[in-house]
Amino acid sequence: MSSSKKGQIESAKVVIGEVFSHFWFRIPDYQRAYVWGKDEISELIDDINHASEHNPDGQYFLGSMVLRKATRKEDGVSFEEHELLDGQQRLTTLMLILACIRDRVTDIKLKGACREMLYQDENKWKKIPGRNRIVYDIRDNVGEFIKHYIKADDGSRSTDLPGIAARKNLSLANMAAGLQTIHASFNDADRFPNSSSFDRFVGYLLNNALFIYVSTEDLDDAFRLFTILNDRGIPLSNSDILKAKNLGSITNEKDRSKWAEYWEEVEGEMGRDEFDRFLSLVRTIYVKDKAREGLLKEFDERIYGARPALLALGSDTFEAVKAYKDAFDEAIQFDGLPVALGNSYRNRINVMRRGLPATDWIPPVLAWYRKFKAEQLLDLIDLIDNKFSADWIVQLTPTQRISNMNDVLKAIDAASSPKEVLTSKVFDFDSKQLIILLDGAIYGRRFAKYVLLRLEYLLASHAAPLNLPDEISVEHILPQTPSQTSQWVEDFTEEQRETWLHRLGNLVLLSRRKNSSLGNLDFADKRIRYFNDRVESLPNSQRLLATTAFALSDLEARHNDLLARLAGSYGAKP
């Protein structure tokens, strides 16, 4: 989204007390009706009340508002108002809550404070027009409803409300029902057992509950945000707000347009959620530490707020995002990756993306690629895969694994050559414990599928891409529950089945097709009827098709072979 000629895009957080004292809102006629019902309203009140009780000094995030700032003139008096493009449902609900608070309290000053938040009295001498805090253009008769049941004292307790709630006019019906729901919540002794609990709730609502707003004077910009939010039916993403914040720091209109267009293209390509996740990877590259807060706060406090700043707002941030997106496209998505790296590199990355439990290994790859391009990239991937997967298998915590990948990032940042990184101690791991675990019962462990995928990689020729099925399952060769009349029972004692059932040599990757009941067949039949058309292009799994028998000696030999291949790939001994 480009910044307007009239002014830059503004973004800030604002508590509810300020929302209803410093802003004037207009709900445009293209907005939908007020649709919140009992569940949404009750949940909002309960959540705020819970926060006020259990985290009284903290903040409660209500969501976002997208605003188009405009100057309005009435009766010769000019004033600023904001056209509300997103956030209507929560803002209207808060207006209803304030009306109910006014009609519940008895203190004259508190009543007066609520009135001022809902309505501004006219003052001709000061050229202040009389107007409602929120003006609705969206539906017929909403203005009249506001006049009688929101603006007027005790209007929220009117006996007219049940009848209005039963009407077909959606906005009026839901507003009327909403007022009744709010009063019922306030009267609930479990929620608000005494006046002090109610006062605590109101104080917290006004001073700790907040919106994040994004405001622009340009209608095209406002509509672009409105379209993003409403056509896709989702709230502002971190990427939306980060974009607005950085565009607002660029004064050159041509540059703003360039980066706005680039950002939108990337978001469209990746999808909003995936783009947010990518920005988290960029955050990690710069901070080199585990995230402690949300993405926006991490950028604000740990990137922009670092001393010295790790990135500057504006073009510097956009340039960095582009550089790492280019690295991601080439090194992870293979778009423009040097041909010399071949299928070996591509297959390894695909196995890692399919099998590893997180993407914490990607930031070091991107940092390396930006610094050293494709130089010894496959060597780096080998070390990163070994380190990350080994740490996972030997049960290091996610925090420890993240910390170890951040150490790799630091090593890349400090190095002047690839060799300095590749010979670093940051890739060391507990190879002895790794082999012990791989030699044991692995079926049912989270890493089992990854280990078998790694074997597919090790046994592939890499003459072509490794074609991994969309759905893959880990299955037993010797079945878990063989028939008492089967060859399995003759070939394996109960003790041998217990020893070998869940170990590496007895496991195989198959595509998820066919009736799993066939898995109990004797091996000769199982190989043809169950394995034959389920191994697809999986090299390790295909080896079973060349096996005509599977007795104990065959299982042991297969196990030892696979374990040796795995150990060798980790630079260890079985």
Sequence and secondary structure as in RCSB ss.txt:
>XXXX:A:sequence
MSSSKKGQIESAKVVIGEVFSHFWFRIPDYQRAYVWGKDEISELIDDINHASEHNPDGQYFLGSMVLRKATRKED
GVSFEEHELLDGQQRLTTLMLILACIRDRVTDIKLKGACREMLYQDENKWKKIPGRNRIVYDIRDNVGEFIKHYI
KADDGSRSTDLPGIAARKNLSLANMAAGLQTIHASFNDADRFPNSSSFDRFVGYLLNNALFIYVSTEDLDDAFRL
FTILNDRGIPLSNSDILKAKNLGSITNEKDRSKWAEYWEEVEGEMGRDEFDRFLSLVRTIYVKDKAREGLLKEFD
ERIYGARPALLALGSDTFEAVKAYKDAFDEAIQFDGLPVALGNSYRNRINVMRRGLPATDWIPPVLAWYRKFKAE
QLLDLIDLIDNKFSADWIVQLTPTQRISNMNDVLKAIDAASSPKEVLTSKVFDFDSKQLIILLDGAIYGRRFAKY
VLLRLEYLLASHAAPLNLPDEISVEHILPQTPSQTSQWVEDFTEEQRETWLHRLGNLVLLSRRKNSSLGNLDFAD
KRIRYFNDRVESLPNSQRLLATTAFALSDLEARHNDLLARLAGSYGAKP
>XXXX:A:secstr
    SS   EEEEEEHHHHHHH  EEE TTS      HHHHHHHHHHHHHHHHH TTS EEEEEEEEEEEEEEET
TEEEEEEEEEE HHHHHHHHHHHHHHHHH   HHHHHHHHHHHEE  BTTTTB  EESEEE SSTTHHHHIIIII
ISTTGGG TTHHHHHTSS HHHHHHHHHHHHHHHHHT TTT  SHHHHHHHHHHHHHTEEEEEEEES HHHHHHH
HHHHHHTT    HHHHHHHHHHTT   HHHHHHHHHHHHHHHHHH HHHHHHHHHHHHHHHH S   S HHHHII
IIIISSSS SS TTHHHHHHHHHHHHHHHHHTS SS  GGGHHHHHHHHHHHHHHSS STTHHHHHHHHHHHTTT
THHHHHHHHHHHHHHHHHTT  HHHHHHHHHHHHHHHHH SSHHHHHT GGG   HHHHHHHHTSB TTSTTHHH
HHHHHHHHH   SS     SSEEEEESS SS  TTSHHHHHS HHHHHHHTTBGGGEEEEES S GGGGGS HHH
HIIIIITTT TT HHHHGGGG     HHHHHHHHHHHHHHHHHHTT   
